[in-house]
């Protein structure tokens, strides 16, 4: 019976990995197949009979998520009768966190993590080759290629540039951190797959940098984080990666036509430079980013004013209300598309607006505790010479940071392609910490047992 349950749980983990790969490849189009939500429901059905109801109380991150989900539930139920499906749709901001709980419940061995990493490594071999083409097609067609009948003009291939930035950050950090994995006792050489993958990664990064600030900032900041934490081993790789890639990007810009058409947008080298310059706050009017930055800041200011200093301090506005209508900056040119997004292009601001200061405090504490524990475990593993755990902790930390960074600029956590990935990273990180601590305790116990046996052996 126990063996059968473990097999079912492992199949569910494979299903979750498949769903995440689908979001990597097709983006919002795959989300409209609702497979992520189906996998979540199946996971809950598998989890409930296991009676591991005390699991959230055994880990501080899970405990904080439980408090976060409980408060989110309390701020959702009163609005179901008013906003109906809109309340449920907005509640995924905390509801997708169930993925973290189930992943922690189902992962209890390091071999499971290793198999998942090997699967992702195999996926990367061809993902980095095809992804630049998929991203370019999606940007050119505005995500309306082969529209799904039940969606609002969403095509089967609809990759948001911001989401793509996180995806390539995850891939890039994996290549940097796990670059010298040994197979069969031999160090991996520079194969054609790795060269083509490197070129593909940079072409995708160039597409993201041309049209989206948040996505490319996610890549840059995650690379800087890894460089700081692994200055001796990885910083030089990031520098070389950047120099070679920048040279490649300049060459591609010279080869491509002077005007690049992405749907309704026409880009040239000056506009791409303006987009990149806007990352540093450069007021370049032709980039079109300065205006969006202003209305977002105004929207966030409205949310802060009505929560920290206003009537929604304890409760927030709840889940279901359209925040663009309730708090949106009507004094600026907010488009119909902006109103339809419902959330203020910032996950933390969405938490504050909908759950008030208590929910926001739990959210901040959850991410702070998670990142601190991962960083501490990474340092301890590095000092003890545990290369696998040190790299894994660092990779998860970098991926989490990339996702959190993009959520600061975009509606990311509120959708399955971002929310499921983010909470799955939380779950993988907590599971890795628990397995790592268990193996460390087991190793110490074995050392004590050998030490206790030594006098008897000597006496004999």
C-alpha positions as CSV (number, residue, x, y, z in Angstrom):
1,X,0.0,0.0,0.0
2,X,2.8,2.4,0.9
3,X,4.6,1.6,-2.3
4,X,1.5,2.2,-4.4
5,X,1.0,5.6,-2.6
6,X,4.6,6.6,-3.3
7,X,4.2,5.7,-7.0
8,X,1.0,7.8,-7.2
9,X,2.8,10.7,-5.6
10,X,5.7,10.4,-7.9
11,X,3.3,10.4,-10.9
12,X,1.7,13.6,-9.6
13,X,5.2,15.2,-9.3
14,X,5.8,14.2,-12.9
15,X,2.5,15.8,-13.9
16,X,3.5,19.0,-12.2
17,X,6.8,19.1,-14.0
18,X,5.0,18.5,-17.3
19,X,2.6,21.4,-16.6
20,X,5.5,23.7,-15.8
21,X,7.3,22.7,-19.0
22,X,4.0,23.4,-20.9
23,X,4.0,27.0,-19.5
24,X,7.7,27.3,-20.5
25,X,6.9,26.4,-24.1
26,X,3.4,27.9,-24.7
27,X,2.8,30.4,-21.9
28,X,-0.7,31.7,-21.5
29,X,-2.0,29.4,-24.3
30,X,-1.1,26.4,-22.2
31,X,-2.7,28.0,-19.2
32,X,-6.1,28.1,-21.0
33,X,-6.0,24.3,-21.2
34,X,-6.5,24.4,-17.3
35,X,-4.2,21.5,-16.8
36,X,-2.4,23.2,-13.9
37,X,-5.7,23.6,-12.0
38,X,-6.5,20.0,-12.8
39,X,-3.2,18.8,-11.4
40,X,-3.8,20.9,-8.3
41,X,-7.2,19.3,-7.7
42,X,-5.7,15.8,-8.2
43,X,-2.9,16.6,-5.8
44,X,-5.3,17.7,-3.1
45,X,-7.3,14.5,-3.6
46,X,-4.1,12.4,-3.2
47,X,-2.9,14.5,-0.2
48,X,-6.1,14.4,1.9
49,X,-6.2,10.6,2.5
50,X,-2.5,10.7,3.7
51,X,-3.7,12.5,6.8
52,X,-0.5,14.6,6.9
53,X,-2.5,17.5,8.3
54,X,0.2,18.4,10.8
55,X,2.8,19.0,8.0
56,X,2.2,22.8,7.8
57,X,3.1,23.1,11.5
58,X,6.5,21.3,11.1
59,X,8.1,24.0,9.0
60,X,8.1,27.8,9.4
61,X,7.6,28.5,5.7
62,X,4.7,26.2,5.5
63,X,3.3,27.6,8.7
64,X,3.5,31.1,7.3
65,X,1.8,30.0,4.0
66,X,-1.0,28.4,6.1
67,X,-1.5,31.7,7.9
68,X,-1.4,33.5,4.5
69,X,-3.9,31.1,2.9
70,X,-6.2,31.3,5.9
71,X,-6.3,35.1,5.8
72,X,-6.7,35.0,2.1
73,X,-9.6,32.5,2.5
74,X,-11.2,34.9,5.0
75,X,-10.9,37.7,2.5
76,X,-12.4,35.7,-0.3
77,X,-15.5,34.0,1.1
78,X,-17.4,37.2,1.9
79,X,-17.1,38.3,-1.7
80,X,-18.1,35.1,-3.5
81,X,-21.8,36.1,-3.5
82,X,-20.9,39.5,-5.0
83,X,-18.2,38.8,-7.5
84,X,-18.6,35.1,-8.1
85,X,-15.9,33.7,-10.4
86,X,-13.9,36.9,-10.2
87,X,-13.3,36.3,-6.5
88,X,-12.2,32.7,-7.2
89,X,-9.9,33.9,-10.0
90,X,-8.3,36.5,-7.9
91,X,-7.9,34.1,-5.0
92,X,-5.3,32.1,-6.9
93,X,-2.8,34.6,-5.5
94,X,-2.8,32.5,-2.3
95,X,-4.5,29.4,-3.6
96,X,-1.7,28.3,-5.9
97,X,0.4,28.0,-2.7
98,X,-1.2,24.6,-2.2
99,X,1.4,23.4,-4.8
100,X,4.1,24.2,-2.2
101,X,2.4,22.2,0.5
102,X,1.8,19.1,-1.7
103,X,5.3,19.1,-3.2
104,X,6.8,19.1,0.3
105,X,4.5,16.3,1.3
106,X,5.4,14.2,-1.7
107,X,9.2,14.8,-1.8
108,X,11.1,13.0,0.9
109,X,14.3,11.6,-0.8
110,X,17.2,13.3,-2.5
111,X,16.9,10.8,-5.4
112,X,13.5,12.4,-6.3
113,X,15.1,15.8,-6.6
114,X,18.0,14.4,-8.6
115,X,15.6,12.8,-11.1
116,X,13.7,16.0,-11.5
117,X,16.9,17.9,-12.2
118,X,18.0,15.4,-14.7
119,X,14.6,15.6,-16.5
120,X,15.0,19.4,-16.6
121,X,18.5,19.1,-18.0
122,X,17.3,16.9,-20.8
123,X,14.4,19.3,-21.4
124,X,16.8,22.2,-21.7
125,X,18.8,20.5,-24.5
126,X,16.1,21.2,-27.1
127,X,14.1,23.9,-25.2
128,X,16.9,26.5,-25.7
129,X,16.9,25.6,-29.4
130,X,13.2,26.1,-30.1
131,X,12.3,28.7,-27.6
132,X,13.6,31.8,-29.4
133,X,11.5,30.9,-32.4
134,X,8.4,30.3,-30.3
135,X,8.9,33.6,-28.5
136,X,9.4,35.5,-31.7
137,X,6.3,34.0,-33.3
138,X,4.3,34.8,-30.2
139,X,5.4,38.4,-30.1
140,X,4.8,38.9,-33.8
141,X,1.3,37.3,-33.7
142,X,0.4,39.0,-30.4
143,X,-0.3,35.6,-28.9
144,X,-3.3,35.0,-31.3
145,X,-1.9,32.1,-33.3
146,X,-4.6,29.4,-33.5
147,X,-7.0,31.0,-31.0
148,X,-8.7,28.7,-28.5
149,X,-12.5,28.8,-28.9
150,X,-13.2,29.1,-25.1
151,X,-10.7,32.0,-24.5
152,X,-10.8,35.7,-25.2
153,X,-8.7,35.6,-28.4
154,X,-5.9,33.8,-26.7
155,X,-3.9,31.6,-29.0
156,X,-2.3,28.2,-28.2
157,X,1.1,30.0,-28.3
158,X,1.0,33.1,-26.1
159,X,4.3,33.8,-24.4
160,X,4.5,37.0,-22.3
161,X,7.9,38.6,-22.5
162,X,8.1,39.1,-18.7
163,X,7.3,35.5,-18.0
164,X,9.8,34.4,-20.7
165,X,12.4,36.5,-18.8
166,X,11.9,34.4,-15.7
167,X,12.0,31.2,-17.7
168,X,15.3,32.0,-19.3
169,X,16.6,33.2,-16.0
170,X,15.8,29.7,-14.6
171,X,17.5,28.1,-17.5
172,X,20.5,30.4,-17.5
173,X,21.2,29.9,-13.8
174,X,20.9,26.2,-14.2
175,X,23.5,26.2,-16.9
176,X,25.8,28.3,-14.8
177,X,25.4,26.5,-11.5
178,X,25.3,22.9,-12.8
179,X,27.6,23.5,-15.7
180,X,30.3,21.0,-14.8
181,X,28.2,18.0,-14.0
182,X,30.2,14.8,-14.5
183,X,28.8,11.9,-16.5
184,X,30.5,8.5,-16.4
185,X,33.5,10.0,-14.6
186,X,34.2,12.4,-17.5
187,X,33.7,16.1,-17.4
188,X,31.3,17.4,-20.0
189,X,32.9,19.1,-22.9
190,X,31.8,21.9,-25.2
191,X,29.3,20.0,-27.4
192,X,27.2,21.3,-30.3
193,X,24.1,21.2,-28.1
194,X,25.7,23.5,-25.6
195,X,26.9,26.0,-28.2
196,X,23.4,26.0,-29.9
197,X,21.8,26.3,-26.5
198,X,24.0,29.3,-25.6
199,X,23.1,31.0,-28.9
200,X,19.4,30.2,-28.4
201,X,19.4,31.5,-24.8
202,X,20.9,34.9,-25.9
203,X,18.5,35.2,-28.8
204,X,15.6,34.7,-26.4
205,X,17.1,37.2,-23.9
206,X,17.5,39.8,-26.7
207,X,13.8,39.4,-27.6
208,X,12.8,39.9,-24.0
209,X,15.2,42.9,-23.6
210,X,13.7,44.5,-26.7
211,X,10.1,44.7,-25.4
212,X,10.0,44.2,-21.6
213,X,11.9,45.7,-18.7
214,X,10.7,43.4,-15.9
215,X,11.8,40.2,-17.7
216,X,15.3,41.3,-18.5
217,X,15.7,42.8,-15.0
218,X,14.8,39.4,-13.6
219,X,17.6,37.8,-15.6
220,X,20.2,40.5,-14.6
221,X,19.4,40.5,-10.9
222,X,19.4,36.7,-10.6
223,X,22.8,36.6,-12.3
224,X,24.1,39.2,-10.0
225,X,22.8,37.3,-7.0
226,X,24.6,34.1,-8.1
227,X,27.8,36.1,-8.9
228,X,27.8,37.6,-5.4
229,X,27.2,34.4,-3.6
230,X,29.7,32.4,-5.7
231,X,32.2,35.1,-6.6
232,X,35.1,32.8,-7.2
233,X,33.4,30.0,-9.1
234,X,30.6,31.7,-11.1
235,X,31.3,35.5,-11.3
236,X,33.8,35.1,-14.0
237,X,31.4,32.9,-15.9
238,X,28.7,35.5,-15.7
239,X,31.2,38.2,-16.9
240,X,32.3,36.0,-19.9
241,X,28.7,35.0,-20.6
242,X,27.7,38.7,-20.7
243,X,30.6,39.8,-22.9
244,X,30.2,37.1,-25.4
245,X,26.4,37.4,-25.4
246,X,26.5,41.2,-25.8
247,X,28.8,40.8,-28.8
248,X,26.4,38.2,-30.2
249,X,23.4,40.5,-29.6
250,X,25.1,43.4,-31.4
251,X,25.9,41.2,-34.3
252,X,22.3,40.0,-34.5
253,X,21.0,43.6,-34.5
254,X,23.3,44.4,-37.5
255,X,22.1,41.3,-39.4
256,X,18.4,41.8,-38.7
257,X,16.3,44.3,-40.7
258,X,16.4,47.9,-39.5
259,X,12.7,47.6,-38.4
260,X,11.5,44.6,-36.5
261,X,7.8,44.2,-36.3
262,X,6.3,42.6,-33.2
263,X,2.6,42.7,-33.9
264,X,1.6,46.4,-33.5
265,X,5.1,47.4,-32.4
266,X,7.9,48.4,-34.7
267,X,11.3,48.2,-33.2
268,X,14.6,49.4,-34.3
269,X,18.0,49.5,-32.6
270,X,17.3,53.0,-31.1
271,X,14.1,51.8,-29.5
272,X,15.7,48.6,-28.2
273,X,18.4,50.8,-26.7
274,X,15.8,53.1,-25.2
275,X,14.0,50.1,-23.6
276,X,17.3,48.9,-22.0
277,X,18.2,52.4,-20.9
278,X,14.8,52.7,-19.2
279,X,15.9,50.0,-16.8
280,X,18.2,52.4,-15.1
281,X,15.4,55.0,-14.9
282,X,16.5,57.0,-18.0
283,X,13.7,59.3,-19.1
284,X,13.5,58.3,-22.7
285,X,10.1,59.4,-24.0
286,X,10.2,57.4,-27.2
287,X,10.6,54.1,-25.4
288,X,7.0,54.4,-24.0
289,X,8.1,53.1,-20.6
290,X,8.2,56.3,-18.7
291,X,4.5,56.8,-18.9
292,X,3.7,53.3,-17.7
293,X,6.1,53.7,-14.8
294,X,4.3,56.9,-13.7
295,X,0.8,55.4,-13.6
296,X,2.0,52.3,-11.9
297,X,3.7,54.3,-9.2
298,X,0.5,56.4,-8.8
299,X,-1.6,53.2,-8.5
300,X,0.8,51.8,-5.9
301,X,0.7,55.1,-4.0
302,X,-3.1,54.9,-3.9
303,X,-3.0,51.4,-2.5
304,X,-0.4,52.3,0.2
305,X,-2.5,55.4,1.2
306,X,-5.7,53.4,1.7
307,X,-4.2,50.5,3.6
308,X,-1.4,51.8,5.8
309,X,-3.0,55.2,6.3
310,X,-6.7,54.5,5.3
311,X,-9.8,52.4,6.0
312,X,-8.5,49.2,4.6
313,X,-5.6,48.7,7.0
314,X,-6.8,45.4,8.5
315,X,-8.9,43.9,5.8
316,X,-7.9,45.2,2.4
317,X,-10.4,45.3,-0.4
318,X,-10.7,41.5,-0.6
319,X,-10.7,39.2,-3.6
320,X,-13.1,39.9,-6.5
321,X,-13.0,43.7,-6.7
322,X,-11.3,45.1,-9.8
323,X,-8.4,47.0,-8.4
324,X,-7.9,48.9,-11.6
325,X,-11.4,50.4,-11.0
326,X,-11.1,50.8,-7.3
327,X,-7.6,52.2,-7.0
328,X,-6.5,52.8,-10.6
329,X,-5.0,56.2,-11.6
330,X,-7.8,57.6,-13.7
331,X,-6.0,60.9,-14.0
332,X,-3.6,59.1,-16.4
333,X,-4.2,57.3,-19.7
334,X,-5.2,53.9,-18.3
335,X,-6.3,51.8,-21.3
336,X,-9.1,49.2,-21.4
337,X,-6.4,46.5,-21.4
338,X,-4.9,47.8,-18.2
339,X,-8.4,47.8,-16.5
340,X,-9.0,44.3,-17.7
341,X,-5.8,43.1,-15.9
342,X,-7.5,43.8,-12.5
343,X,-4.2,43.9,-10.6
344,X,-1.6,46.6,-10.1
345,X,1.3,45.0,-12.0
346,X,3.0,44.2,-8.6
347,X,2.3,41.0,-6.7
348,X,3.2,42.5,-3.3
349,X,0.9,45.5,-4.0
350,X,-1.9,43.1,-5.0
351,X,-1.4,41.3,-1.6
352,X,-1.5,44.6,0.2
353,X,-4.6,45.9,-1.6
354,X,-6.6,42.7,-1.2
355,X,-5.4,41.4,2.2
356,X,-4.5,44.6,4.0
357,X,-1.4,45.1,6.2
358,X,-1.8,41.8,8.1
359,X,-1.7,39.8,4.8
360,X,1.1,41.9,3.5
361,X,3.1,41.3,6.7
362,X,2.7,37.5,6.4
363,X,3.7,37.7,2.8
364,X,6.9,39.6,3.5
365,X,7.7,37.3,6.4
366,X,7.1,34.2,4.3
367,X,9.6,35.3,1.6
368,X,12.1,36.6,4.1
369,X,12.2,33.4,6.1
370,X,12.3,31.2,2.9
371,X,15.2,33.2,1.4
372,X,17.1,33.3,4.7
373,X,16.9,29.6,5.3
374,X,18.0,28.8,1.7
375,X,20.9,31.2,2.0
376,X,21.9,29.7,5.3
377,X,21.7,26.2,4.0
378,X,23.7,27.1,1.0
379,X,26.5,28.5,3.1
380,X,26.5,25.5,5.4
381,X,26.5,23.0,2.5
382,X,29.4,24.9,0.9
383,X,31.4,24.8,4.1
384,X,30.8,21.1,4.6
385,X,31.8,20.3,1.0
386,X,28.3,19.1,0.0
387,X,28.4,20.3,-3.6
388,X,25.0,19.0,-4.7
389,X,23.1,20.7,-1.9
390,X,25.1,23.9,-2.2
391,X,24.3,24.2,-5.9
392,X,20.7,23.2,-5.5
393,X,20.0,25.8,-2.7
394,X,21.7,28.5,-4.8
395,X,19.7,27.6,-7.9
396,X,16.4,27.6,-6.2
397,X,17.2,30.9,-4.5
398,X,18.2,32.5,-7.8
399,X,15.0,31.2,-9.5
400,X,12.8,32.4,-6.6
401,X,14.5,35.8,-6.8
402,X,13.9,36.1,-10.6
403,X,10.2,35.2,-10.2
404,X,9.8,37.7,-7.3
405,X,11.5,40.4,-9.3
406,X,9.2,39.9,-12.4
407,X,6.2,40.0,-10.1
408,X,7.3,43.5,-9.0
409,X,6.7,44.7,-12.6
410,X,4.0,42.6,-14.0
411,X,0.8,40.6,-13.3
412,X,2.7,37.4,-12.7
413,X,1.7,35.6,-9.5
414,X,-2.0,36.0,-10.3
415,X,-1.7,33.7,-13.3
416,X,-0.9,30.0,-13.5
417,X,2.2,30.3,-15.7
418,X,3.8,32.5,-12.9
419,X,2.0,31.5,-9.8
420,X,2.4,27.8,-10.1
421,X,6.1,28.1,-10.9
422,X,6.7,30.5,-8.0
423,X,4.9,28.3,-5.4
424,X,6.5,25.2,-6.8
425,X,9.9,26.7,-6.3
426,X,8.9,27.5,-2.7
427,X,7.8,23.9,-2.3
428,X,10.9,22.5,-3.9
429,X,13.1,24.7,-1.6
430,X,11.3,23.6,1.6
431,X,11.5,20.0,0.5
432,X,15.2,20.3,-0.3
433,X,15.9,21.9,3.1
434,X,14.0,19.1,4.9
435,X,15.7,16.3,3.0
436,X,19.1,18.0,3.5
437,X,18.6,18.3,7.2
438,X,17.4,14.7,7.5
439,X,20.5,13.4,5.6
440,X,22.8,15.6,7.8
441,X,21.2,14.2,11.0
442,X,21.5,10.7,9.6
443,X,25.2,11.2,8.8
444,X,25.8,12.6,12.3
445,X,24.1,9.6,13.9
446,X,26.2,7.2,11.8
447,X,29.3,9.0,12.9
448,X,28.4,8.8,16.5
449,X,27.6,5.1,16.1
450,X,31.0,4.5,14.6
451,X,32.7,6.5,17.3
452,X,30.9,4.4,20.0
453,X,32.0,1.2,18.4
454,X,35.6,2.2,18.1
455,X,36.6,1.3,21.8
456,X,35.1,-2.2,21.5
457,X,37.0,-2.8,18.3
458,X,40.3,-1.6,19.8
459,X,39.7,-3.7,22.9
460,X,39.0,-6.8,20.8
